Amino acid sequence: MTEPHRARGSRISPARPTMDDVAAVAGVSRGTVSRFLNGGHNVSRSAREAVERAIRKTGYVVNQHARSLVTQRAGSVAFILSEPQDRLFEDPNFNNLLRGCTQVLADHDITLLLTVAATDADRVRIGRWVTAGHVDGALLISNHLGSPLLGDLKERGLPVVVCGRPLGHERDVSYAAADDRDGARQMVEYLRSRGHRRIGIVTGPLDTSGGVDRLDGYRDVLGAADPALVVSGDYTQASGEAATAKLLDQAPDLDAIFVCSDLMAAGAVAALHRAGRRVPQDVAVGGFDDSKVATTTTPSLTTIRQPWMRLSAEMVRLLLARVDGEDPAAVLLPTELVVRDSA
């Protein structure tokens, strides 16, 4: 029989490496390779390392569809940002978390799917989609008290981990958080140590744990402060400007401001400059986050550093534990004062 005609220069692709090929190169059974690919349970360290080397050598690629049929898992996780879409691009904190979670999940061969739940309609649609088997669990970012999304996901049985303390769900939902309250205490104690006595605060939204806990940390140091020294923002730069202008109107003798995010603190510095107040000579400014904003603002911001990579890693670890059926757990990570030029 004549060989079928092929166009000049064409090639027949080599056979795609199989699980049997990986087992042969690794010197282990096919079952060991299968267990490794499906979570690594009951696989010794030496066998795991042998399989990893064999996968690299053979170029084996997991058939995700076939794996899903066997494991009943999607191999993906949703990253749900419960904020308007433009906040994803304005606020560097969200990008820090997105990048960190993506990197950690990639080590587990799990894909991260980004979705933005800005409105009630978005939350209903996204809740329906993520609980329909498309993902194995969800990382919920910027949860607000009273939002039905977290309760809906929990009620439908989807494993969820919240970034920050989930107000009202602390005992039944896994979460990872920076110690916002202690970070606020560190900042206010530092401002007092520098001789400041009329210290205002621009809080975050008080329907979020960050907003509540940072205000509580401020009050831990100063007690029930003059109400004129407390104004709320929403973590945007514009809200920081507006809140600082209001503070100056209500308490013109203030000599320092603790602003509960770096982005709002950049707005506060702009408002102070516009009002003819020098930073830090007339009014010291302290931020929170240690995002890239802290080093690009003039003057650079004294701030509280959040451990973004550790926070991302703990969120992923807690979520994978929930996917495996473990009980809810929580992790609280320490923060650190970083002194720069603004205070």
C-alpha positions as CSV (number, residue, x, y, z in Angstrom):
1,M,0.0,0.0,0.0
2,T,1.3,3.4,-0.9
3,E,2.1,5.9,1.9
4,P,-0.5,8.7,2.0
5,H,0.8,11.9,0.4
6,R,2.0,14.6,2.8
7,A,2.8,18.2,1.9
8,R,6.6,18.8,1.7
9,G,8.1,19.8,5.0
10,S,5.2,18.4,7.1
11,R,5.8,16.1,10.1
12,I,3.9,13.5,12.0
13,S,3.7,14.8,15.6
14,P,5.3,12.5,18.1
15,A,2.9,10.7,20.4
16,R,1.8,12.7,23.4
17,P,3.5,11.5,26.6
18,T,1.2,9.4,28.8
19,M,1.0,8.6,32.5
20,D,2.6,5.2,31.7
21,D,5.6,7.0,30.2
22,V,6.0,9.1,33.4
23,A,5.7,6.0,35.5
24,A,8.4,4.2,33.4
25,V,10.9,7.1,33.6
26,A,10.2,7.7,37.3
27,G,10.5,4.0,38.2
28,V,7.2,3.9,40.0
29,S,3.8,2.4,39.4
30,R,1.1,4.1,37.3
31,G,-1.0,4.3,40.5
32,T,1.7,6.3,42.2
33,V,1.7,8.8,39.4
34,S,-2.1,9.0,39.5
35,R,-2.1,9.7,43.2
36,F,0.6,12.4,42.8
37,L,-1.4,14.1,40.1
38,N,-4.6,14.0,42.2
39,G,-3.2,15.7,45.3
40,G,-0.2,13.7,46.4
41,H,-1.9,11.6,49.1
42,N,0.0,8.5,50.2
43,V,3.0,9.4,48.0
44,S,6.4,9.4,49.6
45,R,8.8,12.3,49.2
46,S,11.2,10.3,47.1
47,A,8.5,9.1,44.8
48,R,7.1,12.6,44.5
49,E,10.5,14.0,43.5
50,A,11.0,11.1,41.0
51,V,7.6,11.8,39.4
52,E,8.3,15.6,39.2
53,R,11.6,14.9,37.4
54,A,9.9,12.4,35.1
55,I,7.1,15.0,34.2
56,R,9.8,17.6,33.3
57,K,11.8,15.0,31.3
58,T,8.9,13.6,29.3
59,G,7.0,16.9,28.9
60,Y,3.8,15.2,30.2
61,V,0.8,17.6,30.4
62,V,-2.2,16.8,32.6
63,N,-5.5,16.2,30.8
64,Q,-7.6,18.5,33.0
65,H,-10.9,17.2,31.6
66,A,-10.0,13.7,32.3
67,R,-8.7,14.6,35.8
68,S,-11.9,16.5,36.5
69,L,-14.0,13.4,35.6
70,V,-12.0,11.3,38.1
71,T,-11.6,13.8,40.9
72,Q,-14.8,15.7,40.5
73,R,-12.8,18.9,40.8
74,A,-12.6,21.8,38.4
75,G,-8.9,22.6,39.0
76,S,-9.7,26.3,39.3
77,V,-10.6,28.9,42.0
78,A,-12.5,32.1,41.8
79,F,-11.0,35.4,43.0
80,I,-14.1,37.6,43.7
81,L,-13.5,41.3,44.1
82,S,-16.6,42.8,45.7
83,E,-15.8,46.4,44.6
84,P,-16.4,48.5,41.4
85,Q,-14.2,47.3,38.6
86,D,-12.1,50.6,38.4
87,R,-10.9,49.9,42.0
88,L,-9.0,46.9,40.7
89,F,-6.8,49.2,38.6
90,E,-6.7,52.1,41.1
91,D,-5.9,50.3,44.3
92,P,-2.5,48.5,44.3
93,N,-3.6,46.3,47.2
94,F,-5.9,44.3,45.0
95,N,-3.2,43.7,42.5
96,N,-0.8,42.5,45.2
97,L,-3.3,39.9,46.3
98,L,-4.3,38.9,42.8
99,R,-0.6,38.4,41.9
100,G,0.3,36.6,45.1
101,C,-2.7,34.2,45.0
102,T,-2.1,33.4,41.3
103,Q,1.5,32.5,42.0
104,V,0.7,30.3,45.0
105,L,-2.1,28.5,43.1
106,A,0.1,27.9,40.1
107,D,2.4,25.8,42.4
108,H,-0.6,23.5,42.9
109,D,-1.5,23.5,39.2
110,I,-4.7,25.4,39.9
111,T,-6.0,28.3,37.7
112,L,-7.3,31.5,39.3
113,L,-10.3,33.1,37.7
114,L,-10.9,36.8,38.4
115,T,-14.4,38.1,38.6
116,V,-15.8,41.5,39.9
117,A,-19.0,41.6,41.9
118,A,-19.7,45.4,42.0
119,T,-23.5,45.3,42.1
120,D,-26.3,43.2,43.6
121,A,-27.0,41.8,40.1
122,D,-23.3,40.9,39.7
123,R,-23.3,39.1,43.1
124,V,-26.4,37.0,42.1
125,R,-25.0,36.1,38.7
126,I,-21.5,35.3,40.1
127,G,-22.9,33.4,43.0
128,R,-24.9,31.2,40.6
129,W,-21.9,30.6,38.3
130,V,-19.3,29.8,41.0
131,T,-21.6,27.3,42.7
132,A,-22.4,25.5,39.4
133,G,-19.2,23.4,39.4
134,H,-17.0,25.8,37.5
135,V,-14.6,26.3,40.4
136,D,-13.6,24.3,43.5
137,G,-13.8,27.3,45.8
138,A,-13.6,31.1,46.1
139,L,-11.3,33.8,47.5
140,L,-13.5,36.7,48.5
141,I,-11.8,40.1,48.6
142,S,-13.3,43.2,50.3
143,N,-16.3,41.7,51.9
144,H,-18.8,44.2,53.2
145,L,-21.2,43.7,56.2
146,G,-24.7,43.2,54.9
147,S,-23.6,41.9,51.5
148,P,-25.5,38.7,50.8
149,L,-22.8,37.1,48.7
150,L,-20.8,35.4,51.4
151,G,-23.9,34.0,53.0
152,D,-25.1,32.7,49.7
153,L,-21.9,31.0,48.8
154,K,-21.7,29.4,52.3
155,E,-25.3,28.2,52.1
156,R,-24.7,26.6,48.7
157,G,-21.7,24.7,50.1
158,L,-18.9,26.3,48.2
159,P,-15.6,26.4,50.1
160,V,-14.8,30.1,50.7
161,V,-11.9,32.0,52.3
162,V,-12.3,35.7,53.0
163,C,-9.4,38.3,53.0
164,G,-9.9,40.1,56.2
165,R,-12.2,39.3,59.2
166,P,-15.6,38.4,57.8
167,L,-17.9,40.5,60.0
168,G,-20.7,38.4,61.4
169,H,-19.1,35.1,60.1
170,E,-15.9,34.9,62.1
171,R,-16.8,31.5,63.6
172,D,-18.0,29.7,60.5
173,V,-15.9,31.0,57.5
174,S,-12.2,30.7,57.0
175,Y,-10.3,33.9,56.7
176,A,-6.8,35.3,56.6
177,A,-6.1,38.9,57.8
178,A,-3.4,41.3,58.7
179,D,-3.7,42.5,62.3
180,D,-5.4,45.8,61.4
181,R,-6.1,46.8,65.0
182,D,-2.5,46.4,66.2
183,G,-1.2,48.1,63.1
184,A,-3.3,51.1,63.9
185,R,-2.1,51.1,67.5
186,Q,1.5,51.1,66.2
187,M,0.9,54.1,64.0
188,V,-0.9,56.2,66.6
189,E,1.6,55.4,69.3
190,Y,4.4,56.4,66.9
191,L,2.6,59.7,66.1
192,R,2.2,60.4,69.9
193,S,5.9,59.5,70.5
194,R,6.8,62.3,68.0
195,G,4.9,64.8,70.2
196,H,1.6,65.0,68.3
197,R,-1.5,65.5,70.4
198,R,-4.3,66.5,68.0
199,I,-4.3,63.4,65.9
200,G,-7.2,63.0,63.4
201,I,-8.2,59.8,61.5
202,V,-9.5,59.1,58.1
203,T,-11.1,55.6,58.5
204,G,-11.9,53.1,55.9
205,P,-15.5,52.0,55.2
206,L,-17.1,51.0,58.5
207,D,-18.9,48.1,57.0
208,T,-15.5,46.3,56.5
209,S,-13.3,44.7,59.1
210,G,-10.4,46.9,58.1
211,G,-12.4,50.1,58.6
212,V,-13.7,48.9,62.0
213,D,-10.5,47.4,63.4
214,R,-8.2,50.3,62.4
215,L,-10.6,52.8,64.1
216,D,-10.6,50.5,67.2
217,G,-6.8,50.5,67.2
218,Y,-6.8,54.4,67.1
219,R,-9.2,54.5,70.0
220,D,-7.2,51.9,72.0
221,V,-4.4,54.6,72.1
222,L,-6.4,57.8,72.3
223,G,-9.7,56.7,73.9
224,A,-12.9,58.3,72.9
225,A,-11.4,61.0,70.7
226,D,-13.0,64.3,69.8
227,P,-15.7,63.4,67.1
228,A,-14.4,66.3,65.0
229,L,-11.2,64.3,64.6
230,V,-12.9,61.3,63.0
231,V,-14.0,61.2,59.3
232,S,-14.6,58.2,57.1
233,G,-13.4,57.5,53.6
234,D,-13.7,54.6,51.2
235,Y,-10.1,53.7,50.4
236,T,-10.0,55.9,47.3
237,Q,-7.6,58.8,46.8
238,A,-10.5,61.2,46.2
239,S,-12.1,60.2,49.5
240,G,-8.8,60.8,51.3
241,E,-8.7,64.4,49.9
242,A,-12.3,65.1,50.8
243,A,-12.0,63.6,54.2
244,T,-8.9,65.6,55.0
245,A,-10.5,68.8,53.8
246,K,-13.4,68.1,56.2
247,L,-11.0,67.4,59.1
248,L,-9.2,70.7,58.5
249,D,-12.6,72.4,58.6
250,Q,-13.7,70.6,61.8
251,A,-10.4,70.6,63.6
252,P,-8.0,73.3,62.2
253,D,-5.6,72.8,65.1
254,L,-4.9,69.1,64.3
255,D,-1.2,68.3,64.0
256,A,-1.3,64.7,62.6
257,I,-3.6,62.5,60.7
258,F,-3.7,58.7,60.6
259,V,-5.1,57.8,57.2
260,C,-6.2,54.2,57.0
261,S,-4.8,53.4,53.5
262,D,-1.9,54.7,51.5
263,L,-4.1,55.6,48.6
264,M,-6.2,57.8,50.9
265,A,-3.1,59.2,52.5
266,A,-1.8,60.4,49.1
267,G,-5.1,62.3,48.8
268,A,-4.6,63.6,52.3
269,V,-1.2,65.0,51.4
270,A,-2.6,66.7,48.4
271,A,-5.4,68.3,50.4
272,L,-2.9,69.5,53.0
273,H,-0.6,71.0,50.4
274,R,-3.6,72.8,48.8
275,A,-4.5,74.2,52.2
276,G,-1.0,75.5,52.7
277,R,-0.1,73.0,55.4
278,R,3.4,71.5,55.2
279,V,3.9,67.7,55.6
280,P,5.3,66.8,58.1
281,Q,6.3,70.2,59.6
282,D,2.7,71.4,60.1
283,V,0.7,68.1,59.9
284,A,2.3,64.7,60.0
285,V,0.6,62.0,57.9
286,G,0.6,58.2,58.5
287,G,-0.8,55.7,56.1
288,F,-1.5,52.0,56.1
289,D,-0.6,49.2,53.6
290,D,3.0,50.0,52.4
291,S,1.8,49.8,48.8
292,K,3.8,51.3,46.0
293,V,1.8,54.5,46.6
294,A,3.8,55.0,49.8
295,T,7.1,55.5,48.0
296,T,5.8,57.6,45.1
297,T,3.9,60.2,47.2
298,T,5.9,63.4,48.1
299,P,6.9,63.2,50.8
300,S,7.1,59.4,51.0
301,L,4.7,57.9,53.5
302,T,5.3,56.6,57.0
303,T,3.0,53.6,56.9
304,I,2.0,50.2,58.2
305,R,3.3,47.3,56.1
306,Q,0.9,44.5,55.4
307,P,2.5,41.1,54.5
308,W,0.9,40.7,51.1
309,M,2.7,37.5,50.0
310,R,2.1,35.7,53.3
311,L,-1.5,36.8,53.3
312,S,-1.9,35.4,49.7
313,A,-0.2,32.1,50.7
314,E,-2.4,31.7,53.8
315,M,-5.6,32.4,51.9
316,V,-4.7,29.7,49.4
317,R,-3.7,27.2,52.1
318,L,-6.9,27.7,54.0
319,L,-9.0,27.4,50.8
320,L,-7.3,24.1,49.7
321,A,-7.9,22.8,53.3
322,R,-11.6,23.7,53.0
323,V,-11.8,22.0,49.6
324,D,-10.4,18.9,51.2
325,G,-13.1,19.0,53.8
326,E,-11.3,20.5,56.8
327,D,-13.2,22.8,59.2
328,P,-13.0,26.6,59.0
329,A,-9.9,28.2,60.4
330,A,-8.4,31.7,60.7
331,V,-4.9,33.2,60.5
332,L,-4.0,36.6,61.8
333,L,-0.7,38.0,60.5
334,P,1.4,40.7,62.2
335,T,2.0,44.2,60.6
336,E,5.0,46.4,60.8
337,L,5.6,50.2,61.1
338,V,7.7,51.6,58.3
339,V,9.0,55.1,59.0
340,R,9.6,57.4,56.0
341,D,9.3,61.2,55.5
342,S,5.7,62.1,56.1
343,A,5.7,61.6,59.9
